[in-house]
């Protein structure tokens, strides 16, 4: 069995968000960085406090002027910068995974927008890990340390709250 079958939904989302945070500096020179940062913060607020519904989070993503989803629709937001593109897609999968978890938490998975259909544990783990392993500076030990910590502290069925700072300090 895979590790993610033994932890809470919050722990799974925190795993992707934490690893994304660790490589996010590769986007700081791009105009989209404030939107990306805000979107990750929104996701952490859901993980920590369930502050938003899945629908609220999705609507924030889709804001036609400033939403995170708009970045991926631009012609080429990272011209010639494969590292920034890889990081963006890692964040994209982390965000989409977290939002889908919010829909599931709200018992509204059936209302989840169509583009979230392929987002599940196996898909996200595969796509996310495929990209993050190609990011310069990424260390496999970060993922392993997070997995071990989450398995020990946030087993499936646990209602223990996750804190962003705690997760980030692990790696």
N, CA, C and O atoms as a DFTB+ gen file, in Angstrom:
684 C
 N C O
     1  1       0.837      -1.196       0.000
     2  2       0.000       0.000       0.000
     3  2       0.876       1.252       0.000
     4  3       1.975       1.262       0.555
     5  1       0.374       2.283      -0.622
     6  2       1.095       3.555      -0.698
     7  2       0.960       4.335       0.610
     8  3      -0.027       4.180       1.330
     9  1       1.928       5.154       0.908
    10  2       1.951       5.932       2.149
    11  2       0.715       6.804       2.297
    12  3       0.189       6.942       3.401
    13  1       0.242       7.394       1.204
    14  2      -0.868       8.343       1.273
    15  2      -2.201       7.686       1.619
    16  3      -3.176       8.383       1.899
    17  1      -2.256       6.379       1.605
    18  2      -3.470       5.670       2.010
    19  2      -3.590       5.600       3.531
    20  3      -4.623       5.188       4.060
    21  1      -2.532       6.004       4.226
    22  2      -2.484       5.862       5.685
    23  2      -2.449       7.188       6.429
    24  3      -2.196       7.209       7.633
    25  1      -2.699       8.297       5.737
    26  2      -2.694       9.614       6.382
    27  2      -3.997      10.354       6.061
    28  3      -4.762       9.956       5.184
    29  1      -4.216      11.425       6.790
    30  2      -5.413      12.232       6.586
    31  2      -5.340      13.008       5.263
    32  3      -4.269      13.171       4.680
    33  1      -6.493      13.475       4.812
    34  2      -6.540      14.309       3.605
    35  2      -5.744      15.596       3.817
    36  3      -5.077      16.072       2.898
    37  1      -5.810      16.151       5.009
    38  2      -5.031      17.353       5.316
    39  2      -3.533      17.077       5.183
    40  3      -2.786      17.910       4.669
    41  1      -3.103      15.914       5.644
    42  2      -1.690      15.554       5.569
    43  2      -1.239      15.427       4.119
    44  3      -0.138      15.851       3.768
    45  1      -2.077      14.854       3.292
    46  2      -1.740      14.735       1.865
    47  2      -1.574      16.119       1.241
    48  3      -0.594      16.381       0.542
    49  1      -2.529      16.992       1.495
    50  2      -2.453      18.348       0.942
    51  2      -1.218      19.067       1.483
    52  3      -0.515      19.741       0.731
    53  1      -0.951      18.928       2.774
    54  2       0.208      19.583       3.386
    55  2       1.513      19.075       2.777
    56  3       2.464      19.842       2.627
    57  1       1.565      17.819       2.431
    58  2       2.743      17.241       1.797
    59  2       3.072      17.987       0.509
    60  3       4.204      18.428       0.315
    61  1       2.087      18.127      -0.367
    62  2       2.300      18.809      -1.651
    63  2       2.571      20.297      -1.467
    64  3       3.431      20.865      -2.140
    65  1       1.845      20.918      -0.566
    66  2       2.050      22.348      -0.319
    67  2       3.437      22.617       0.269
    68  3       4.098      23.579      -0.120
    69  1       3.871      21.785       1.188
    70  2       5.180      21.969       1.821
    71  2       6.305      21.825       0.802
    72  3       7.213      22.655       0.753
    73  1       6.248      20.787       0.000
    74  2       7.285      20.605      -1.021
    75  2       7.261      21.755      -2.026
    76  3       8.312      22.196      -2.493
    77  1       6.077      22.235      -2.355
    78  2       5.965      23.379      -3.272
    79  2       6.586      24.627      -2.664
    80  3       7.272      25.386      -3.349
    81  1       6.345      24.834      -1.387
    82  2       6.926      25.996      -0.701
    83  2       8.453      25.976      -0.799
    84  3       9.084      27.021      -0.957
    85  1       9.030      24.800      -0.705
    86  2      10.480      24.654      -0.681
    87  2      11.137      25.058      -2.005
    88  3      12.308      25.436      -2.024
    89  1      10.393      24.982      -3.103
    90  2      10.957      25.302      -4.423
    91  2      10.377      26.584      -5.016
    92  3      10.738      26.976      -6.125
    93  1       9.494      27.224      -4.291
    94  2       8.754      28.385      -4.797
    95  2       9.641      29.567      -5.170
    96  3       9.241      30.399      -5.985
    97  1      10.824      29.657      -4.597
    98  2      11.705      30.793      -4.870
    99  2      12.052      30.930      -6.352
   100  3      12.471      32.003      -6.788
   101  1      11.887      29.878      -7.119
   102  2      12.190      29.939      -8.558
   103  2      11.166      30.769      -9.334
   104  3      11.352      31.031     -10.522
   105  1      10.088      31.184      -8.667
   106  2       9.064      32.003      -9.326
   107  2       9.085      33.464      -8.888
   108  3       8.325      34.273      -9.420
   109  1       9.929      33.814      -7.941
   110  2       9.883      35.164      -7.367
   111  2      10.148      36.274      -8.375
   112  3       9.716      37.406      -8.157
   113  1      10.840      35.988      -9.464
   114  2      11.130      37.029     -10.455
   115  2      10.046      37.179     -11.523
   116  3      10.201      37.961     -12.461
   117  1       8.983      36.452     -11.385
   118  2       7.910      36.505     -12.383
   119  2       6.715      37.294     -11.860
   120  3       6.431      37.318     -10.662
   121  1       6.022      37.940     -12.800
   122  2       4.851      38.756     -12.443
   123  2       3.771      37.942     -11.743
   124  3       3.001      38.489     -10.953
   125  1       3.704      36.664     -12.016
   126  2       2.660      35.817     -11.442
   127  2       2.941      35.431      -9.989
   128  3       2.062      34.880      -9.326
   129  1       4.125      35.702      -9.487
   130  2       4.491      35.254      -8.142
   131  2       3.476      35.677      -7.064
   132  3       3.086      34.838      -6.253
   133  1       3.035      36.943      -7.025
   134  2       2.075      37.305      -5.969
   135  2       0.789      36.472      -6.017
   136  3       0.230      36.138      -4.973
   137  1       0.325      36.144      -7.203
   138  2      -0.892      35.328      -7.336
   139  2      -0.617      33.900      -6.866
   140  3      -1.440      33.296      -6.178
   141  1       0.532      33.373      -7.239
   142  2       0.906      32.025      -6.814
   143  2       1.025      31.981      -5.294
   144  3       0.506      31.064      -4.658
   145  1       1.701      32.959      -4.713
   146  2       1.876      33.020      -3.258
   147  2       0.517      33.097      -2.553
   148  3       0.275      32.389      -1.575
   149  1      -0.357      33.956      -3.058
   150  2      -1.688      34.119      -2.470
   151  2      -2.492      32.824      -2.551
   152  3      -3.225      32.484      -1.622
   153  1      -2.356      32.114      -3.649
   154  2      -3.091      30.868      -3.830
   155  2      -2.592      29.794      -2.871
   156  3      -3.390      29.061      -2.286
   157  1      -1.281      29.702      -2.709
   158  2      -0.742      28.740      -1.744
   159  2      -1.197      29.103      -0.333
   160  3      -1.558      28.223       0.447
   161  1      -1.182      30.382      -0.005
   162  2      -1.650      30.827       1.312
   163  2      -3.113      30.433       1.530
   164  3      -3.484      29.988       2.616
   165  1      -3.927      30.594       0.512
   166  2      -5.341      30.219       0.573
   167  2      -5.470      28.724       0.882
   168  3      -6.280      28.317       1.714
   169  1      -4.669      27.930       0.206
   170  2      -4.708      26.484       0.434
   171  2      -4.275      26.130       1.857
   172  3      -4.880      25.268       2.494
   173  1      -3.235      26.788       2.352
   174  2      -2.803      26.542       3.731
   175  2      -3.900      26.928       4.718
   176  3      -4.095      26.248       5.726
   177  1      -4.611      28.008       4.437
   178  2      -5.703      28.410       5.329
   179  2      -6.784      27.337       5.371
   180  3      -7.419      27.129       6.405
   181  1      -6.987      26.667       4.260
   182  2      -7.949      25.558       4.284
   183  2      -7.388      24.402       5.113
   184  3      -8.093      23.852       5.959
   185  1      -6.138      24.031       4.881
   186  2      -5.538      22.910       5.614
   187  2      -5.568      23.187       7.117
   188  3      -5.933      22.311       7.900
   189  1      -5.190      24.385       7.518
   190  2      -5.083      24.704       8.943
   191  2      -6.431      24.978       9.613
   192  3      -6.656      24.562      10.750
   193  1      -7.311      25.665       8.923
   194  2      -8.512      26.167       9.595
   195  2      -9.835      25.846       8.910
   196  3     -10.899      26.130       9.461
   197  1      -9.784      25.260       7.718
   198  2     -10.994      25.021       6.910
   199  2     -11.741      26.342       6.722
   200  3     -12.968      26.411       6.806
   201  1     -10.959      27.374       6.468
   202  2     -11.482      28.736       6.383
   203  2     -12.384      28.956       5.175
   204  3     -13.256      29.824       5.211
   205  1     -12.189      28.182       4.100
   206  2     -12.961      28.358       2.871
   207  2     -13.585      27.041       2.444
   208  3     -13.146      25.966       2.854
   209  1     -14.610      27.138       1.620
   210  2     -15.173      25.938       1.003
   211  2     -14.411      25.662      -0.292
   212  3     -13.680      26.516      -0.794
   213  1     -14.593      24.482      -0.808
   214  2     -13.985      24.159      -2.090
   215  2     -14.454      25.114      -3.171
   216  3     -13.665      25.530      -4.020
   217  1     -15.730      25.464      -3.147
   218  2     -16.285      26.401      -4.138
   219  2     -15.649      27.781      -4.018
   220  3     -15.323      28.408      -5.026
   221  1     -15.474      28.252      -2.789
   222  2     -14.816      29.550      -2.576
   223  2     -13.406      29.538      -3.150
   224  3     -12.979      30.486      -3.810
   225  1     -12.699      28.459      -2.889
   226  2     -11.322      28.359      -3.361
   227  2     -11.286      28.298      -4.884
   228  3     -10.446      28.936      -5.519
   229  1     -12.181      27.544      -5.454
   230  2     -12.233      27.430      -6.909
   231  2     -12.550      28.780      -7.554
   232  3     -11.959      29.139      -8.573
   233  1     -13.467      29.510      -6.970
   234  2     -13.822      30.825      -7.520
   235  2     -12.625      31.766      -7.458
   236  3     -12.427      32.571      -8.368
   237  1     -11.836      31.679      -6.416
   238  2     -10.632      32.498      -6.306
   239  2      -9.640      32.133      -7.407
   240  3      -9.001      33.007      -7.992
   241  1      -9.516      30.842      -7.682
   242  2      -8.622      30.377      -8.753
   243  2      -9.011      30.929     -10.106
   244  3      -8.163      31.312     -10.911
   245  1     -10.315      30.963     -10.339
   246  2     -10.819      31.306     -11.659
   247  2     -11.038      32.781     -11.911
   248  3     -11.557      33.150     -12.964
   249  1     -10.659      33.634     -10.976
   250  2     -10.819      35.076     -11.189
   251  2     -10.149      35.444     -12.512
   252  3      -8.947      35.238     -12.684
   253  1     -10.928      35.985     -13.436
   254  2     -10.435      36.255     -14.788
   255  2      -9.297      37.272     -14.839
   256  3      -8.506      37.263     -15.781
   257  1      -9.207      38.134     -13.853
   258  2      -8.161      39.148     -13.859
   259  2      -6.927      38.741     -13.070
   260  3      -5.801      39.032     -13.474
   261  1      -7.137      38.071     -11.952
   262  2      -6.006      37.812     -11.059
   263  2      -5.918      36.380     -10.562
   264  3      -5.111      36.100      -9.675
   265  1      -6.707      35.470     -11.090
   266  2      -6.724      34.106     -10.566
   267  2      -5.540      33.255     -10.987
   268  3      -4.942      33.461     -12.043
   269  1      -5.226      32.319     -10.153
   270  2      -4.118      31.392     -10.382
   271  2      -4.318      30.601     -11.671
   272  3      -3.370      30.377     -12.424
   273  1      -5.534      30.187     -11.916
   274  2      -5.843      29.368     -13.084
   275  2      -5.522      30.104     -14.380
   276  3      -5.176      29.469     -15.377
   277  1      -5.629      31.405     -14.385
   278  2      -5.374      32.217     -15.569
   279  2      -3.904      32.120     -15.996
   280  3      -3.603      32.191     -17.187
   281  1      -3.003      31.963     -15.050
   282  2      -1.574      31.882     -15.367
   283  2      -1.311      30.755     -16.353
   284  3      -0.561      30.926     -17.314
   285  1      -1.927      29.602     -16.115
   286  2      -1.671      28.454     -16.982
   287  2      -2.300      28.614     -18.355
   288  3      -1.970      27.865     -19.275
   289  1      -3.194      29.572     -18.509
   290  2      -3.831      29.809     -19.797
   291  2      -3.099      30.840     -20.633
   292  3      -3.376      30.997     -21.822
   293  1      -2.158      31.547     -20.006
   294  2      -1.366      32.518     -20.743
   295  2      -0.519      31.778     -21.769
   296  3      -0.244      30.589     -21.611
   297  1      -0.113      32.465     -22.800
   298  2       0.653      31.827     -23.870
   299  2       1.894      31.116     -23.335
   300  3       2.031      29.908     -23.526
   301  1       2.777      31.816     -22.686
   302  2       3.971      31.222     -22.105
   303  2       4.457      32.112     -20.970
   304  3       5.273      33.007     -21.192
   305  1       3.966      31.877     -19.758
   306  2       4.342      32.756     -18.650
   307  2       5.810      32.636     -18.237
   308  3       6.326      33.510     -17.540
   309  1       6.493      31.556     -18.661
   310  2       7.889      31.334     -18.263
   311  2       8.740      31.044     -19.505
   312  3       9.287      29.949     -19.631
   313  1       8.856      31.999     -20.410
   314  2       9.560      31.736     -21.675
   315  2      11.002      31.261     -21.464
   316  3      11.843      31.978     -20.922
   317  1      11.251      30.042     -21.906
   318  2      12.597      29.505     -21.843
   319  2      13.083      29.093     -20.466
   320  3      14.245      28.715     -20.323
   321  1      12.241      29.152     -19.452
   322  2      12.662      28.814     -18.095
   323  2      11.965      27.530     -17.638
   324  3      10.912      27.566     -17.002
   325  1      12.576      26.412     -17.977
   326  2      11.994      25.113     -17.633
   327  2      11.846      24.943     -16.125
   328  3      10.876      24.340     -15.666
   329  1      12.789      25.461     -15.353
   330  2      12.719      25.324     -13.896
   331  2      11.470      26.019     -13.338
   332  3      10.761      25.450     -12.509
   333  1      11.207      27.229     -13.786
   334  2      10.015      27.957     -13.330
   335  2       8.755      27.218     -13.765
   336  3       7.789      27.134     -13.006
   337  1       8.761      26.692     -14.960
   338  2       7.592      25.946     -15.447
   339  2       7.350      24.694     -14.600
   340  3       6.210      24.395     -14.245
   341  1       8.404      23.974     -14.283
   342  2       8.261      22.788     -13.430
   343  2       7.691      23.160     -12.063
   344  3       6.803      22.481     -11.548
   345  1       8.206      24.238     -11.484
   346  2       7.720      24.679     -10.175
   347  2       6.248      25.079     -10.270
   348  3       5.445      24.724      -9.407
   349  1       5.903      25.813     -11.315
   350  2       4.504      26.212     -11.484
   351  2       3.603      24.978     -11.510
   352  3       2.568      24.956     -10.844
   353  1       3.983      23.956     -12.269
   354  2       3.127      22.767     -12.363
   355  2       3.075      22.011     -11.048
   356  3       2.047      21.406     -10.742
   357  1       4.123      22.018     -10.272
   358  2       4.068      21.421      -8.935
   359  2       3.049      22.159      -8.076
   360  3       2.217      21.545      -7.408
   361  1       3.128      23.472      -8.104
   362  2       2.167      24.280      -7.337
   363  2       0.748      24.026      -7.860
   364  3      -0.187      23.880      -7.073
   365  1       0.591      23.976      -9.158
   366  2      -0.712      23.719      -9.775
   367  2      -1.316      22.428      -9.223
   368  3      -2.470      22.419      -8.796
   369  1      -0.549      21.344      -9.228
   370  2      -1.071      20.071      -8.722
   371  2      -1.350      20.135      -7.227
   372  3      -2.345      19.578      -6.764
   373  1      -0.496      20.800      -6.468
   374  2      -0.728      20.940      -5.025
   375  2      -2.022      21.706      -4.762
   376  3      -2.812      21.321      -3.899
   377  1      -2.234      22.780      -5.501
   378  2      -3.433      23.605      -5.335
   379  2      -4.681      22.831      -5.743
   380  3      -5.663      22.800      -5.000
   381  1      -4.650      22.214      -6.903
   382  2      -5.816      21.470      -7.362
   383  2      -6.133      20.313      -6.419
   384  3      -7.303      20.043      -6.147
   385  1      -5.112      19.630      -5.921
   386  2      -5.343      18.543      -4.977
   387  2      -6.020      19.075      -3.715
   388  3      -6.978      18.482      -3.220
   389  1      -5.521      20.185      -3.204
   390  2      -6.080      20.756      -1.976
   391  2      -7.528      21.189      -2.181
   392  3      -8.374      20.955      -1.319
   393  1      -7.809      21.806      -3.293
   394  2      -9.185      22.243      -3.553
   395  2     -10.118      21.046      -3.686
   396  3     -11.245      21.078      -3.191
   397  1      -9.660      20.001      -4.347
   398  2     -10.518      18.816      -4.445
   399  2     -10.767      18.239      -3.055
   400  3     -11.879      17.798      -2.764
   401  1      -9.756      18.236      -2.198
   402  2      -9.955      17.759      -0.828
   403  2     -10.983      18.615      -0.091
   404  3     -11.757      18.104       0.718
   405  1     -10.988      19.909      -0.373
   406  2     -11.973      20.802       0.243
   407  2     -13.388      20.442      -0.210
   408  3     -14.313      20.436       0.603
   409  1     -13.561      20.146      -1.478
   410  2     -14.873      19.702      -1.970
   411  2     -15.294      18.407      -1.282
   412  3     -16.446      18.262      -0.874
   413  1     -14.368      17.478      -1.157
   414  2     -14.678      16.207      -0.497
   415  2     -15.028      16.453       0.965
   416  3     -15.987      15.876       1.478
   417  1     -14.264      17.299       1.634
   418  2     -14.518      17.634       3.034
   419  2     -15.920      18.212       3.213
   420  3     -16.605      17.915       4.192
   421  1     -16.336      19.039       2.258
   422  2     -17.660      19.664       2.312
   423  2     -18.770      18.726       1.867
   424  3     -19.929      19.135       1.787
   425  1     -18.433      17.463       1.574
   426  2     -19.385      16.491       1.027
   427  2     -20.021      17.002      -0.260
   428  3     -21.211      16.804      -0.509
   429  1     -19.204      17.659      -1.068
   430  2     -19.694      18.228      -2.326
   431  2     -18.823      17.774      -3.509
   432  3     -18.695      18.477      -4.511
   433  1     -18.239      16.599      -3.367
   434  2     -17.374      16.115      -4.444
   435  2     -18.146      16.046      -5.764
   436  3     -17.580      16.267      -6.835
   437  1     -19.428      15.739      -5.678
   438  2     -20.252      15.666      -6.895
   439  2     -20.427      17.036      -7.556
   440  3     -20.836      17.108      -8.714
   441  1     -20.128      18.107      -6.847
   442  2     -20.216      19.470      -7.390
   443  2     -18.852      19.993      -7.863
   444  3     -18.740      21.122      -8.341
   445  1     -17.846      19.171      -7.725
   446  2     -16.497      19.561      -8.103
   447  2     -16.445      19.818      -9.614
   448  3     -16.952      19.002     -10.384
   449  1     -15.849      20.921     -10.053
   450  2     -15.759      21.215     -11.485
   451  2     -15.073      20.085     -12.256
   452  3     -14.235      19.365     -11.713
   453  1     -15.434      19.946     -13.500
   454  2     -14.978      18.853     -14.346
   455  2     -13.460      18.739     -14.424
   456  3     -12.933      17.628     -14.479
   457  1     -12.750      19.858     -14.431
   458  2     -11.297      19.779     -14.562
   459  2     -10.615      19.114     -13.364
   460  3      -9.421      18.821     -13.416
   461  1     -11.368      18.875     -12.289
   462  2     -10.814      18.225     -11.110
   463  2     -10.989      16.706     -11.160
   464  3     -10.450      16.002     -10.306
   465  1     -11.730      16.187     -12.143
   466  2     -11.989      14.756     -12.214
   467  2     -10.730      13.896     -12.146
   468  3     -10.711      12.917     -11.400
   469  1      -9.671      14.227     -12.902
   470  2      -8.497      13.346     -12.843
   471  2      -7.676      13.496     -11.562
   472  3      -6.771      12.699     -11.317
   473  1      -7.975      14.493     -10.754
   474  2      -7.177      14.744      -9.552
   475  2      -7.547      13.732      -8.474
   476  3      -8.646      13.761      -7.919
   477  1      -6.612      12.846      -8.195
   478  2      -6.766      11.888      -7.107
   479  2      -5.377      11.576      -6.565
   480  3      -4.384      12.130      -7.039
   481  1      -5.304      10.703      -5.589
   482  2      -4.018      10.410      -4.951
   483  2      -2.969       9.922      -5.941
   484  3      -1.850      10.436      -5.963
   485  1      -3.316       8.950      -6.747
   486  2      -2.340       8.361      -7.664
   487  2      -1.901       9.362      -8.727
   488  3      -0.709       9.496      -9.001
   489  1      -2.858      10.061      -9.325
   490  2      -2.546      11.025     -10.377
   491  2      -1.642      12.125      -9.838
   492  3      -0.601      12.431     -10.421
   493  1      -2.047      12.712      -8.727
   494  2      -1.283      13.827      -8.169
   495  2       0.101      13.380      -7.747
   496  3       1.087      14.052      -8.048
   497  1       0.189      12.261      -7.056
   498  2       1.495      11.756      -6.623
   499  2       2.401      11.556      -7.835
   500  3       3.566      11.952      -7.807
   501  1       1.886      10.954      -8.883
   502  2       2.693      10.697     -10.070
   503  2       3.113      11.964     -10.786
   504  3       4.299      12.155     -11.059
   505  1       2.169      12.827     -11.093
   506  2       2.460      14.055     -11.846
   507  2       3.322      15.020     -11.040
   508  3       4.276      15.601     -11.557
   509  1       2.977      15.179      -9.783
   510  2       3.728      16.096      -8.924
   511  2       5.177      15.625      -8.779
   512  3       6.114      16.392      -8.998
   513  1       5.347      14.359      -8.411
   514  2       6.687      13.846      -8.159
   515  2       7.521      13.799      -9.433
   516  3       8.732      14.018      -9.384
   517  1       6.899      13.520     -10.561
   518  2       7.629      13.519     -11.828
   519  2       8.261      14.879     -12.090
   520  3       9.399      14.961     -12.552
   521  1       7.527      15.939     -11.795
   522  2       8.027      17.286     -12.046
   523  2       9.006      17.761     -10.978
   524  3      10.055      18.319     -11.300
   525  1       8.671      17.546      -9.726
   526  2       9.527      18.099      -8.668
   527  2      10.915      17.461      -8.685
   528  3      11.897      18.108      -8.323
   529  1      11.000      16.224      -9.095
   530  2      12.308      15.561      -9.163
   531  2      13.234      16.208     -10.194
   532  3      14.448      16.009     -10.151
   533  1      12.666      16.976     -11.112
   534  2      13.454      17.652     -12.143
   535  2      13.843      19.078     -11.754
   536  3      14.574      19.747     -12.486
   537  1      13.358      19.540     -10.609
   538  2      13.654      20.898     -10.153
   539  2      15.040      20.925      -9.515
   540  3      15.340      20.149      -8.608
   541  1      15.865      21.826     -10.002
   542  2      17.208      21.982      -9.444
   543  2      17.118      22.304      -7.957
   544  3      16.381      23.200      -7.544
   545  1      17.868      21.570      -7.174
   546  2      17.895      21.807      -5.733
   547  2      16.955      20.927      -4.941
   548  3      17.092      20.816      -3.723
   549  1      15.993      20.292      -5.617
   550  2      15.069      19.400      -4.911
   551  2      15.850      18.227      -4.328
   552  3      16.771      17.701      -4.953
   553  1      15.463      17.830      -3.120
   554  2      16.122      16.706      -2.463
   555  2      15.077      15.663      -2.082
   556  3      14.107      15.964      -1.387
   557  1      15.285      14.451      -2.541
   558  2      14.342      13.358      -2.274
   559  2      14.135      13.158      -0.770
   560  3      13.069      12.720      -0.337
   561  1      15.158      13.482       0.019
   562  2      15.032      13.316       1.469
   563  2      13.933      14.203       2.057
   564  3      13.370      13.867       3.099
   565  1      13.615      15.339       1.404
   566  2      12.520      16.189       1.889
   567  2      11.215      15.404       1.870
   568  3      10.475      15.378       2.854
   569  1      10.947      14.771       0.746
   570  2       9.707      14.016       0.596
   571  2       9.669      12.855       1.580
   572  3       8.636      12.595       2.197
   573  1      10.784      12.159       1.728
   574  2      10.826      11.022       2.647
   575  2      10.619      11.460       4.089
   576  3       9.896      10.809       4.843
   577  1      11.256      12.565       4.472
   578  2      11.104      13.074       5.838
   579  2       9.645      13.469       6.096
   580  3       9.089      13.176       7.155
   581  1       9.043      14.130       5.121
   582  2       7.629      14.516       5.269
   583  2       6.724      13.292       5.389
   584  3       5.850      13.243       6.254
   585  1       6.933      12.321       4.534
   586  2       6.116      11.098       4.582
   587  2       6.198      10.446       5.953
   588  3       5.176      10.119       6.557
   589  1       7.412      10.261       6.438
   590  2       7.598       9.622       7.745
   591  2       6.890      10.409       8.844
   592  3       6.211       9.831       9.692
   593  1       7.052      11.718       8.823
   594  2       6.439      12.566       9.840
   595  2       4.915      12.500       9.769
   596  3       4.243      12.373      10.792
   597  1       4.386      12.586       8.571
   598  2       2.926      12.554       8.405
   599  2       2.356      11.203       8.822
   600  3       1.316      11.147       9.477
   601  1       3.020      10.128       8.454
   602  2       2.552       8.795       8.849
   603  2       2.549       8.640      10.373
   604  3       1.631       8.042      10.934
   605  1       3.558       9.170      11.031
   606  2       3.667       9.047      12.486
   607  2       2.713       9.970      13.232
   608  3       2.241       9.627      14.317
   609  1       2.421      11.144      12.659
   610  2       1.673      12.161      13.402
   611  2       0.263      12.456      12.891
   612  3      -0.544      13.036      13.617
   613  1      -0.039      12.071      11.668
   614  2      -1.359      12.367      11.095
   615  2      -1.933      11.133      10.395
   616  3      -2.249      11.175       9.206
   617  1      -2.066      10.028      11.151
   618  2      -2.596       8.815      10.530
   619  2      -4.060       9.004      10.121
   620  3      -4.774       9.841      10.674
   621  1      -4.479       8.218       9.153
   622  2      -5.872       8.275       8.703
   623  2      -6.791       8.184       9.916
   624  3      -6.573       7.367      10.810
   625  1      -7.798       9.013       9.940
   626  2      -8.745       9.036      11.049
   627  2      -8.405      10.046      12.132
   628  3      -9.243      10.344      12.983
   629  1      -7.202      10.572      12.112
   630  2      -6.782      11.561      13.101
   631  2      -7.475      12.898      12.830
   632  3      -7.757      13.249      11.684
   633  1      -7.740      13.633      13.911
   634  2      -8.313      14.969      13.735
   635  2      -7.325      16.054      14.180
   636  3      -7.704      17.207      14.383
   637  1      -6.074      15.674      14.326
   638  2      -5.020      16.599      14.721
   639  2      -4.810      17.633      13.614
   640  3      -4.720      17.289      12.436
   641  1      -4.735      18.903      14.012
   642  2      -4.566      19.990      13.046
   643  2      -3.112      20.145      12.625
   644  3      -2.189      20.018      13.430
   645  1      -2.942      20.420      11.354
   646  2      -1.625      20.630      10.781
   647  2      -1.323      22.125      10.762
   648  3      -2.193      22.947      10.476
   649  1      -0.084      22.456      11.070
   650  2       0.370      23.848      11.026
   651  2       1.444      24.005       9.957
   652  3       2.387      23.217       9.883
   653  1       1.288      25.008       9.152
   654  2       2.215      25.279       8.052
   655  2       3.665      25.378       8.530
   656  3       4.548      24.723       7.977
   657  1       3.908      26.192       9.549
   658  2       5.266      26.406      10.024
   659  2       5.909      25.099      10.473
   660  3       7.092      24.863      10.227
   661  1       5.127      24.258      11.127
   662  2       5.630      22.963      11.583
   663  2       6.084      22.123      10.390
   664  3       7.146      21.501      10.435
   665  1       5.300      22.105       9.350
   666  2       5.615      21.307       8.174
   667  2       6.861      21.846       7.456
   668  3       7.766      21.089       7.106
   669  1       6.886      23.133       7.249
   670  2       8.004      23.741       6.514
   671  2       9.317      23.585       7.280
   672  3      10.378      23.408       6.680
   673  1       9.236      23.651       8.606
   674  2      10.463      23.527       9.409
   675  2      11.064      22.116       9.333
   676  3      12.232      21.928       9.674
   677  1      10.301      21.149       8.902
   678  2      10.804      19.777       8.795
   679  2      11.817      19.628       7.668
   680  3      12.690      18.761       7.712
   681  1      11.691      20.474       6.671
   682  2      12.601      20.338       5.526
   683  2      13.291      21.661       5.318
   684  3      14.109      21.794       4.407
